Amino acid sequence: MKSVRVAWGLALAFTVAIGVRLVLPDFLRFRIYIDFVSYYTAARGFNGPGNIYDLVYLQTIAENVGIMRPIEVVYGRIYPYVYPPLLAFYLQPLARLKYALAYRVWLLFTWALLPLVVMGTLGLIRGIVVRRRPPELLSALLAVLFLYALPFDVDINQGQVNILLLLFMLTSLYLAHVRRWDWGAGVALAMAAWIKLTPTLLLLFFGMNRRWRVAAGFVVGGIGLFVPTLVGSGEQQWRNFIAFLVNASQAYEITNLRDPGVVFNISLLGAVTRLGVSPRWAYGIDLGVLVLLILPVVLLHRRARDEGRAFWLLVPYLVVMILAAPYAWTVHLVYLYPALVWVFAYALTEEVVPWPGVAALLLLTLLAGVDFPELYDAFPLLKAIPAALRSLNTLTLLGVYAMGLYVSWRALGDRSAHRRMPTVST
């Protein structure tokens, strides 16, 4: 137990140090967090007379609170609010504060999530024993390594909500497979899915593990979260959201989101759209490729003879989840965090996967996190890439998927690994 406390203490200390480096400078000076501005203005206008999916309405709110000029100076314009109304509804108490105070509260809140994500990931690794438990120090070092390797700093510097989503998904996995509380796991997953819809894909992971009560908790928890949002202007905002999904390219002035082919969009739909096919064909190809991507994951999941070993497949599951969103950015790669720490901890411990495969997975993960759209016009070799093929982030992410699938296949195909069933410590 002493080694556990030392390892976890070191991981926590490094996590707090990372947070100080990221948070303290922005806390001491005034900053415009471009994504948080969208959440803030949408929450502030949730019960107002306007449509939170209309950029003009958000701009009016920003002007009324005195932040529109700084937004224009730094970013040129405000970004749209594109999530379901639930996030805006529950952020209303924060939006009642002045922006300068509200963004600092959000900054500290996000910083506080980092230790919870790290401790939750280490708890997941320790709670589910597959064959041979990884050394505590190895797990802690990997937890710190991937805090640096994945774009957590960009998430914080943009005021994004992805770290909160990651914590909800991690909590769902932990409650279901360590604490064996399926209903709570379903509620935690519903919290993530009501902010962004793509975490719903994890229901397939739970379903393949025959955890049907997670789905029940997801439905009940989702209803419980949804009903309060109908208060006030909530019902109208949900109607606005549906109209936004159907008619975004025609009814709203959303320059950076109108065309999924915008170079910063690393989703599969973005890569297909950049090839120049019509929107109808782009959506059809996107759906077909996503089915082809998830099919081998499900088939391989059937080979996992127990829940513990199924965690090897979390990397390809989460990659498909990222690629499935119509719009995805490099900041969404933080969703891979618990899966990568898990896979590398066990790959380096059980030695059932050849080291070149593990090294390739690490290299592709690092490459996927490089913001290539910022570099295409800065370097001659990248500048030569035609606009239709500027999808290096998407291609490297597909490489992460392929290597994650390969690593899972090797681990699940190791016969000696099945001699001992996993145990769950609570």
C-alpha positions as CSV (number, residue, x, y, z in Angstrom):
1,M,0.0,0.0,0.0
2,K,3.0,2.3,0.6
3,S,4.0,2.0,-3.0
4,V,0.5,2.8,-4.1
5,R,0.4,6.0,-2.0
6,V,3.8,7.1,-3.3
7,A,3.0,6.5,-7.0
8,W,-0.4,8.1,-6.7
9,G,1.1,11.0,-4.7
10,L,3.7,11.6,-7.4
11,A,1.0,11.5,-10.2
12,L,-1.1,14.0,-8.2
13,A,1.8,16.3,-7.6
14,F,2.7,16.4,-11.3
15,T,-0.9,16.9,-12.2
16,V,-1.3,19.9,-9.9
17,A,2.0,21.3,-11.2
18,I,0.8,21.0,-14.8
19,G,-2.4,22.8,-13.8
20,V,-0.5,25.6,-12.1
21,R,1.6,26.2,-15.3
22,L,-1.6,26.3,-17.4
23,V,-3.9,28.1,-15.1
24,L,-2.0,30.7,-13.1
25,P,-1.0,33.0,-16.0
26,D,-4.5,33.1,-17.3
27,F,-6.0,33.6,-13.9
28,L,-3.9,36.7,-13.2
29,R,-4.7,38.4,-16.5
30,F,-7.9,39.0,-18.4
31,R,-8.4,36.4,-21.1
32,I,-11.1,35.7,-23.8
33,Y,-11.7,31.9,-23.8
34,I,-13.4,31.6,-27.2
35,D,-15.3,28.4,-26.5
36,F,-16.3,29.4,-23.0
37,V,-17.6,32.7,-24.4
38,S,-20.1,30.7,-26.5
39,Y,-21.2,28.7,-23.4
40,Y,-21.4,31.9,-21.3
41,T,-23.4,34.0,-23.7
42,A,-25.8,31.1,-24.5
43,A,-26.4,30.4,-20.8
44,R,-26.9,34.1,-20.2
45,G,-29.5,34.3,-22.9
46,F,-31.1,31.0,-22.3
47,N,-34.3,32.5,-20.8
48,G,-34.1,35.6,-22.8
49,P,-36.2,36.5,-25.9
50,G,-33.8,35.2,-28.5
51,N,-32.4,32.0,-30.0
52,I,-29.1,30.9,-28.5
53,Y,-28.2,29.2,-31.9
54,D,-28.4,32.6,-33.6
55,L,-25.0,34.3,-33.7
56,V,-26.6,37.8,-33.8
57,Y,-28.3,37.0,-30.5
58,L,-25.0,35.9,-28.9
59,Q,-23.2,39.0,-30.3
60,T,-25.8,41.2,-28.7
61,I,-25.4,39.5,-25.4
62,A,-21.6,39.9,-25.7
63,E,-22.0,43.6,-26.5
64,N,-24.3,44.1,-23.5
65,V,-21.7,42.6,-21.1
66,G,-18.8,44.5,-22.7
67,I,-16.8,41.7,-24.1
68,M,-17.6,41.9,-27.8
69,R,-14.7,44.3,-28.6
70,P,-12.0,42.0,-27.0
71,I,-13.5,39.1,-28.9
72,E,-13.2,40.9,-32.2
73,V,-9.6,42.0,-31.4
74,V,-8.4,38.5,-30.5
75,Y,-10.6,36.2,-32.7
76,G,-12.4,38.4,-35.1
77,R,-15.8,37.2,-34.1
78,I,-17.7,35.1,-31.6
79,Y,-18.1,31.4,-32.2
80,P,-21.6,29.8,-32.4
81,Y,-23.1,27.7,-29.6
82,V,-23.6,24.2,-31.2
83,Y,-24.4,21.9,-28.3
84,P,-27.8,20.7,-27.0
85,P,-29.5,23.3,-24.7
86,L,-28.7,21.3,-21.6
87,L,-25.2,22.7,-21.1
88,A,-26.5,26.3,-21.4
89,F,-29.3,25.6,-19.0
90,Y,-27.1,24.2,-16.2
91,L,-24.5,27.0,-16.7
92,Q,-27.0,29.7,-16.0
93,P,-25.8,30.3,-12.4
94,L,-22.3,30.8,-13.7
95,A,-23.5,33.1,-16.4
96,R,-25.0,35.5,-13.9
97,L,-21.5,36.5,-12.9
98,K,-19.5,39.1,-14.7
99,Y,-17.4,37.5,-17.5
100,A,-14.1,38.3,-15.8
101,L,-15.2,36.4,-12.7
102,A,-17.1,33.6,-14.6
103,Y,-14.2,32.6,-16.8
104,R,-11.9,32.4,-13.8
105,V,-14.3,30.2,-11.9
106,W,-14.6,28.0,-15.1
107,L,-10.8,27.9,-15.3
108,L,-10.4,26.7,-11.7
109,F,-13.2,24.2,-12.1
110,T,-11.5,22.7,-15.2
111,W,-8.1,22.6,-13.4
112,A,-9.8,20.7,-10.5
113,L,-11.0,18.1,-13.0
114,L,-7.5,17.1,-14.0
115,P,-6.6,15.3,-10.7
116,L,-10.0,13.6,-10.7
117,V,-9.3,12.3,-14.3
118,V,-5.9,11.0,-13.3
119,M,-7.0,9.4,-10.1
120,G,-10.1,7.9,-11.8
121,T,-7.9,6.4,-14.5
122,L,-5.5,4.9,-12.0
123,G,-8.4,3.6,-10.0
124,L,-9.8,1.9,-13.1
125,I,-6.4,0.2,-13.7
126,R,-6.1,-0.9,-10.1
127,G,-9.7,-2.0,-9.7
128,I,-9.8,-4.3,-12.7
129,V,-7.1,-6.9,-12.6
130,V,-6.3,-8.7,-15.9
131,R,-3.8,-11.5,-15.5
132,R,-1.1,-9.4,-13.9
133,R,-1.6,-5.9,-12.4
134,P,0.7,-3.2,-13.8
135,P,3.1,-1.7,-11.2
136,E,1.7,1.4,-9.6
137,L,4.7,3.5,-10.5
138,L,4.4,2.6,-14.2
139,S,0.7,3.5,-14.2
140,A,1.4,6.8,-12.5
141,L,4.2,7.7,-14.9
142,L,1.9,6.8,-17.9
143,A,-0.9,8.9,-16.4
144,V,1.4,11.9,-16.3
145,L,3.0,11.2,-19.7
146,F,-0.4,11.3,-21.5
147,L,-1.4,14.5,-19.7
148,Y,1.5,16.0,-21.7
149,A,1.0,14.0,-24.9
150,L,-2.7,14.8,-25.3
151,P,-3.9,18.4,-25.9
152,F,-5.2,19.1,-22.3
153,D,-3.5,22.4,-22.4
154,V,-5.4,23.5,-25.6
155,D,-8.7,22.4,-23.9
156,I,-7.9,24.6,-20.9
157,N,-6.7,27.6,-23.0
158,Q,-9.9,27.6,-25.1
159,G,-12.2,27.1,-22.1
160,Q,-13.5,23.9,-23.6
161,V,-15.9,21.4,-22.0
162,N,-14.1,18.2,-23.1
163,I,-12.4,17.5,-19.9
164,L,-15.7,17.5,-18.1
165,L,-17.1,15.1,-20.7
166,L,-14.0,12.9,-20.3
167,L,-14.6,12.7,-16.5
168,F,-18.3,11.7,-17.0
169,M,-17.3,8.9,-19.4
170,L,-14.5,7.8,-17.1
171,T,-16.9,7.8,-14.1
172,S,-19.3,5.7,-16.1
173,L,-16.6,3.1,-16.8
174,Y,-15.4,3.1,-13.2
175,L,-18.9,2.8,-11.6
176,A,-19.9,-0.1,-13.9
177,H,-16.7,-2.2,-13.9
178,V,-15.1,-1.4,-10.5
179,R,-18.0,-0.4,-8.2
180,R,-20.5,-2.6,-10.1
181,W,-23.1,0.2,-9.9
182,D,-24.7,0.0,-13.3
183,W,-27.5,2.5,-12.7
184,G,-25.0,5.2,-11.6
185,A,-22.8,4.4,-14.6
186,G,-25.7,5.0,-16.9
187,V,-26.5,8.3,-15.3
188,A,-22.9,9.4,-15.6
189,L,-22.9,8.5,-19.3
190,A,-26.2,10.4,-19.8
191,M,-24.5,13.5,-18.4
192,A,-21.8,13.2,-21.1
193,A,-24.3,12.4,-23.9
194,W,-26.6,15.4,-23.2
195,I,-23.6,17.7,-23.6
196,K,-22.4,16.1,-26.8
197,L,-24.3,13.2,-28.4
198,T,-21.3,11.1,-29.5
199,P,-20.6,9.5,-26.0
200,T,-23.8,7.5,-26.6
201,L,-21.5,5.1,-28.6
202,L,-20.2,3.8,-25.3
203,L,-23.5,2.1,-24.7
204,L,-22.4,-0.4,-27.4
205,F,-19.3,-1.1,-25.2
206,F,-21.5,-1.7,-22.2
207,G,-24.0,-3.7,-24.2
208,M,-21.3,-6.0,-25.5
209,N,-20.3,-6.6,-21.9
210,R,-24.0,-7.4,-21.2
211,R,-24.4,-4.5,-18.8
212,W,-28.0,-3.8,-19.7
213,R,-28.7,-1.8,-16.5
214,V,-26.3,0.8,-17.7
215,A,-28.6,1.5,-20.6
216,A,-31.6,1.7,-18.2
217,G,-29.7,4.1,-16.0
218,F,-28.8,6.1,-19.2
219,V,-32.5,6.5,-20.1
220,V,-33.7,7.3,-16.6
221,G,-30.8,9.7,-15.9
222,G,-31.2,11.3,-19.3
223,I,-34.9,12.0,-18.6
224,G,-34.1,13.4,-15.2
225,L,-31.5,15.8,-16.7
226,F,-33.7,16.8,-19.6
227,V,-37.0,17.6,-17.8
228,P,-35.7,20.6,-15.8
229,T,-34.4,22.2,-19.0
230,L,-38.0,22.7,-20.2
231,V,-38.5,25.4,-17.6
232,G,-38.8,29.0,-18.8
233,S,-37.7,29.3,-22.4
234,G,-36.2,25.8,-22.4
235,E,-38.9,24.2,-24.6
236,Q,-38.4,26.9,-27.3
237,Q,-34.6,26.5,-27.1
238,W,-34.9,22.8,-27.8
239,R,-37.0,23.6,-30.8
240,N,-34.3,26.0,-31.9
241,F,-31.7,23.3,-31.5
242,I,-33.6,20.9,-33.7
243,A,-34.0,23.6,-36.3
244,F,-30.3,24.3,-36.0
245,L,-29.4,20.7,-36.7
246,V,-31.7,20.6,-39.7
247,N,-31.1,24.0,-41.3
248,A,-27.7,25.2,-39.9
249,S,-26.2,25.9,-43.3
250,Q,-29.2,27.9,-44.5
251,A,-30.8,29.6,-41.5
252,Y,-27.7,30.7,-39.5
253,E,-24.6,32.7,-40.2
254,I,-22.0,30.1,-39.1
255,T,-19.0,30.7,-41.3
256,N,-16.6,28.2,-39.7
257,L,-19.2,25.4,-39.4
258,R,-21.3,25.7,-42.5
259,D,-19.0,23.5,-44.6
260,P,-17.8,20.3,-42.8
261,G,-14.8,20.4,-45.1
262,V,-13.2,23.2,-43.2
263,V,-9.6,22.2,-42.8
264,F,-9.7,22.3,-38.9
265,N,-12.4,19.6,-38.9
266,I,-10.6,16.3,-38.3
267,S,-13.7,14.2,-38.3
268,L,-14.2,11.5,-40.9
269,L,-17.0,13.6,-42.5
270,G,-14.6,16.5,-42.8
271,A,-12.0,14.3,-44.6
272,V,-14.6,13.0,-47.0
273,T,-16.1,16.4,-47.7
274,R,-12.6,17.8,-48.6
275,L,-12.5,15.2,-51.4
276,G,-15.1,17.4,-53.2
277,V,-18.0,14.9,-53.2
278,S,-21.6,16.3,-52.9
279,P,-23.0,16.6,-49.3
280,R,-25.4,13.7,-49.9
281,W,-22.5,11.4,-51.0
282,A,-20.3,12.7,-48.2
283,Y,-22.8,11.8,-45.5
284,G,-23.4,8.4,-47.1
285,I,-19.7,7.6,-47.4
286,D,-19.2,8.8,-43.8
287,L,-21.9,6.5,-42.4
288,G,-20.7,3.5,-44.4
289,V,-17.1,3.9,-43.3
290,L,-18.1,4.3,-39.7
291,V,-20.0,1.0,-39.9
292,L,-17.0,-0.6,-41.4
293,L,-14.8,0.8,-38.6
294,I,-17.0,-0.3,-35.7
295,L,-17.7,-3.8,-37.1
296,P,-14.3,-5.3,-36.5
297,V,-14.3,-3.8,-33.0
298,V,-17.6,-5.5,-32.1
299,L,-16.4,-8.8,-33.6
300,L,-13.2,-8.7,-31.7
301,H,-15.1,-7.7,-28.5
302,R,-16.9,-11.0,-28.8
303,R,-13.6,-12.7,-28.4
304,A,-13.0,-11.0,-25.0
305,R,-14.0,-13.7,-22.6
306,D,-14.3,-11.4,-19.7
307,E,-15.0,-7.7,-19.1
308,G,-11.5,-6.9,-18.0
309,R,-9.8,-7.9,-21.2
310,A,-12.5,-6.0,-23.2
311,F,-10.8,-2.8,-22.0
312,W,-8.1,-3.4,-24.5
313,L,-10.7,-2.3,-27.1
314,L,-11.4,1.1,-25.6
315,V,-8.9,2.8,-27.9
316,P,-10.7,1.8,-31.2
317,Y,-14.1,2.4,-29.6
318,L,-13.2,6.0,-28.6
319,V,-11.4,6.7,-31.9
320,V,-14.6,5.8,-33.7
321,M,-16.6,8.0,-31.3
322,I,-14.3,11.0,-32.2
323,L,-14.5,10.4,-35.9
324,A,-18.3,10.0,-35.8
325,A,-18.9,13.6,-34.8
326,P,-19.8,15.8,-37.8
327,Y,-17.2,18.3,-36.5
328,A,-14.2,17.3,-34.5
329,W,-11.0,19.2,-33.5
330,T,-7.7,18.1,-32.1
331,V,-8.9,19.0,-28.6
332,H,-11.3,16.0,-28.7
333,L,-8.3,13.7,-28.5
334,V,-8.4,14.0,-24.7
335,Y,-11.2,11.4,-24.7
336,L,-8.5,8.8,-25.5
337,Y,-6.8,9.4,-22.2
338,P,-8.0,6.5,-19.9
339,A,-7.9,4.1,-22.8
340,L,-4.3,4.9,-23.7
341,V,-3.1,4.8,-20.1
342,W,-4.9,1.4,-19.7
343,V,-3.5,-0.1,-22.9
344,F,0.1,1.0,-22.4
345,A,0.1,0.0,-18.7
346,Y,-1.0,-3.6,-19.5
347,A,1.0,-3.8,-22.8
348,L,4.2,-3.0,-20.9
349,T,3.3,-5.3,-18.1
350,E,1.9,-8.5,-19.7
351,E,4.2,-8.4,-22.7
352,V,1.6,-10.0,-24.9
353,V,2.0,-7.3,-27.6
354,P,5.3,-6.9,-29.7
355,W,7.1,-3.7,-28.7
356,P,7.0,-2.3,-32.3
357,G,3.2,-2.3,-32.2
358,V,3.2,-0.4,-28.8
359,A,5.8,2.1,-30.2
360,A,3.7,2.6,-33.3
361,L,0.6,3.3,-31.3
362,L,2.5,5.9,-29.2
363,L,4.0,7.6,-32.3
364,L,0.6,7.8,-34.1
365,T,-1.0,9.2,-31.0
366,L,1.6,12.0,-30.8
367,L,1.2,12.7,-34.5
368,A,-2.6,12.8,-34.2
369,G,-2.3,15.6,-31.6
370,V,-0.2,17.8,-33.8
371,D,-2.3,20.7,-35.1
372,F,-1.6,20.2,-38.8
373,P,-4.1,22.8,-40.0
374,E,-2.0,25.4,-38.3
375,L,1.1,24.1,-40.2
376,Y,-0.1,23.4,-43.7
377,D,0.8,26.8,-45.1
378,A,3.9,27.2,-43.0
379,F,6.1,24.4,-44.2
380,P,7.0,23.6,-47.8
381,L,6.4,19.8,-47.6
382,L,2.9,20.4,-46.0
383,K,2.1,23.3,-48.2
384,A,2.4,21.0,-51.3
385,I,-0.4,18.8,-50.0
386,P,-3.6,19.6,-52.1
387,A,-6.5,21.1,-50.2
388,A,-8.6,18.0,-50.9
389,L,-6.0,15.8,-49.1
390,R,-5.3,18.0,-46.1
391,S,-6.5,15.4,-43.6
392,L,-3.3,14.4,-41.8
393,N,-5.0,14.5,-38.4
394,T,-7.8,12.3,-39.6
395,L,-5.3,9.8,-41.2
396,T,-3.2,9.6,-38.1
397,L,-6.3,9.1,-36.0
398,L,-7.2,6.2,-38.3
399,G,-3.7,4.9,-37.7
400,V,-4.4,5.1,-33.9
401,Y,-7.6,3.1,-34.6
402,A,-5.7,0.5,-36.6
403,M,-2.9,0.1,-34.1
404,G,-5.3,0.0,-31.2
405,L,-7.2,-2.8,-33.0
406,Y,-4.0,-4.6,-33.7
407,V,-2.8,-4.3,-30.0
408,S,-6.2,-5.5,-28.9
409,W,-6.2,-8.5,-31.3
410,R,-2.7,-9.6,-30.1
411,A,-3.7,-9.2,-26.4
412,L,-7.1,-11.0,-26.8
413,G,-5.4,-13.7,-28.9
414,D,-2.9,-14.6,-26.2
415,R,-4.2,-17.9,-24.9
416,S,-2.2,-17.7,-21.6
417,A,-4.1,-14.5,-20.8
418,H,-7.3,-16.5,-20.3
419,R,-6.0,-18.9,-17.7
420,R,-6.9,-16.4,-15.0
421,M,-10.2,-14.7,-14.9
422,P,-10.1,-11.0,-13.9
423,T,-10.9,-10.0,-10.4
424,V,-12.5,-6.7,-9.4
425,S,-11.4,-5.0,-6.2
426,T,-13.8,-2.5,-4.7
